[in-house]
Amino acid sequence: MKIQGMSGVLLAGGKSRRMGQDKRNVTVGESTLFLCVLSIFEEVFDEIIVVIAEESSVTENLSHKVITDEIPGKGPIGGLHAGLLHSTQSSVFLAACDMPFLQVSVIERICQSVSDINNVSQVDVAMVRLLTGIQPMQGIYSKNCIPALESMIRNNELSMQKIPLQSGLHCQFIDQTHIEDLDKNFMSFMNVNTPSDLEMANKFVNID
């Protein structure tokens, strides 16, 4: 069953400076990074919004909503801002296209953890807190975040880690113990940013 009342926002910017090539097209296992993560989103969300930095052949012929950043050059914060503006739902679940081990069960658990504690419509920011830190690139954000994001962008304060610090937002952190039965090594939070990351990801796929 798909998650109701929430859109999936998939960041697929395409800059890929550290990878040295468009990482959306690199292959992990038998799929490109982009299509791998998109297929996970398609299992979970009715409305999927793909946010890109500029027009690209990667998103040609998609049946989903494809948008570009409303405020260019602001990284993931700008992508989240654009996704929230274009969502028809009051909240979105955010992830990036460079997370090949994203899991349907983990996404569902994050959303369920929030609804167990409080109605999701009353939570502005929800993300997992691992021992290594909070994980803003796999989290829930409400439209109430839009003014805070715009303020951050105006001030060139572009760290996703600082979103929960913005005043007026109701934040919920989900302890890693709530998901470790599904993802013991927390691989679903891994980003593939460099050639060495890609090599490690493919080794993990082959072992698995």
C-alpha positions in Angstrom: 0.0 0.0 0.0 1.3 3.4 -0.9 1.8 6.2 1.6 -1.0 8.6 1.5 -0.9 12.4 2.0 2.7 12.7 1.0 4.7 13.2 -2.2 8.1 11.7 -3.0 10.7 14.3 -3.9 13.7 12.8 -5.7 16.7 15.1 -6.0 18.5 14.4 -9.3 20.6 17.6 -9.8 23.3 16.1 -12.0 26.3 18.2 -11.2 28.4 15.2 -10.0 31.7 17.1 -9.7 33.3 14.5 -7.4 32.2 11.6 -9.6 33.7 13.1 -12.7 30.7 12.1 -14.8 26.9 12.3 -14.5 26.3 10.0 -11.6 22.7 9.6 -12.5 23.8 7.3 -15.4 26.4 5.3 -13.5 25.5 1.7 -12.8 25.2 -0.1 -9.5 24.3 -3.7 -10.0 22.1 -3.9 -13.0 20.5 -0.4 -12.9 21.6 3.2 -13.1 21.6 5.1 -9.9 18.7 7.3 -11.0 16.4 4.4 -12.2 17.3 2.4 -9.1 16.1 5.0 -6.7 13.1 6.0 -8.9 11.9 2.4 -8.8 11.9 2.5 -5.0 9.9 5.7 -5.0 7.4 4.2 -7.4 6.6 1.5 -4.9 5.8 4.0 -2.2 4.4 7.2 -3.6 1.6 8.1 -6.0 3.0 11.5 -6.7 6.7 11.7 -7.5 8.5 15.0 -8.2 11.9 14.7 -9.8 14.0 17.9 -9.2 16.9 18.6 -11.6 19.3 21.5 -12.0 18.7 21.8 -15.7 17.0 20.0 -18.5 18.5 16.5 -19.2 17.9 13.5 -21.3 17.9 11.4 -18.1 14.4 12.5 -17.3 13.0 12.3 -20.9 9.8 10.2 -21.2 9.1 10.0 -17.5 5.5 10.0 -16.5 6.3 11.8 -13.3 6.5 15.5 -12.6 10.0 16.8 -13.5 10.9 20.3 -12.4 14.0 22.5 -12.2 15.1 24.5 -9.1 13.1 27.6 -8.5 16.3 29.2 -7.2 19.3 27.8 -9.2 22.6 26.8 -7.7 21.5 26.2 -4.1 22.1 22.5 -3.9 19.8 20.1 -2.0 18.2 23.0 -0.1 17.1 24.5 -3.4 15.8 21.2 -4.6 13.8 20.6 -1.5 12.4 24.1 -1.8 11.3 23.5 -5.4 9.8 20.1 -4.5 7.7 21.5 -1.7 6.4 24.3 -3.9 5.3 21.9 -6.6 3.9 19.1 -4.3 0.1 18.8 -4.2 0.5 17.3 -0.7 1.2 19.0 2.6 4.4 17.0 3.2 7.1 15.4 1.1 9.6 12.6 1.6 13.0 13.6 0.3 15.8 11.4 -1.0 18.6 11.8 -3.5 19.2 9.7 -6.7 22.6 8.7 -5.4 21.3 6.4 -2.7 21.2 3.0 -4.3 20.4 1.0 -1.2 17.3 3.0 -0.3 14.7 0.6 1.1 10.9 0.7 0.8 10.7 -0.8 4.3 12.9 2.0 5.8 10.9 4.7 4.1 7.7 3.2 5.4 9.1 2.8 8.9 10.2 6.5 9.0 6.8 7.6 8.0 5.1 5.2 10.4 7.3 6.3 13.3 6.2 9.9 12.8 2.5 9.0 12.6 2.8 6.8 15.7 4.2 9.8 17.7 2.2 12.6 16.1 0.0 13.2 13.2 2.3 13.6 10.2 0.5 16.9 9.2 1.7 18.4 12.5 5.4 17.5 11.9 7.4 19.9 9.8 10.7 18.0 9.8 11.4 14.3 10.6 14.6 12.5 10.0 16.6 9.6 11.4 19.4 10.3 13.9 22.3 7.8 13.6 25.2 7.7 15.9 27.1 9.4 13.1 24.6 12.3 13.0 21.2 13.3 11.6 20.2 12.2 8.1 18.4 15.0 6.3 18.7 13.4 2.9 16.1 10.8 3.8 13.4 12.6 5.6 10.0 14.2 5.8 9.4 17.9 5.3 6.1 19.9 5.4 5.2 23.0 3.4 5.7 24.9 6.6 9.4 24.6 5.8 9.2 26.8 2.7 9.7 30.2 4.5 12.6 28.8 6.5 14.2 27.4 3.4 13.8 30.7 1.6 15.4 32.5 4.5 18.3 30.1 4.5 18.8 30.5 0.8 18.7 34.3 1.1 21.4 34.1 3.8 23.4 31.5 1.7 23.1 29.1 4.6 22.8 25.9 2.5 23.5 23.1 5.0 20.7 20.6 5.1 21.9 19.8 8.6 20.7 23.2 9.8 17.1 22.9 8.8 16.0 21.5 12.2 17.6 24.6 13.8 15.3 27.0 12.1 12.8 28.7 14.4 9.1 27.8 14.2 9.5 24.3 12.8 8.3 21.2 14.7 11.0 18.6 14.3 11.0 14.9 15.1 14.1 12.8 15.3 13.8 9.0 14.9 16.4 7.0 16.7 18.4 4.5 14.7 17.1 1.7 17.0 13.8 2.1 15.2 15.2 1.0 11.9 18.2 -1.2 12.6 16.1 -4.3 12.4 15.5 -3.4 8.7 18.9 -2.1 7.9 21.5 -3.3 10.3 24.4 -1.5 8.6 22.4 1.6 7.7 23.3 1.1 4.0 20.1 2.8 2.9 21.7 6.1 4.0 24.8 5.7 1.8 25.5 8.3 -0.9 27.5 7.5 -4.0 29.5 10.6 -4.6 32.9 9.5 -5.9 34.4 6.7 -8.0 35.5 4.9 -4.8 32.0 5.1 -3.4 30.7 3.6 -6.6 33.3 0.8 -6.4 32.3 0.0 -2.8 28.6 0.0 -3.7 29.1 -2.5 -6.5 31.1 -4.7 -4.2 28.3 -4.6 -1.7 25.8 -5.6 -4.4 27.9 -8.5 -5.5 28.3 -9.7 -1.9 24.6 -9.3 -1.3 
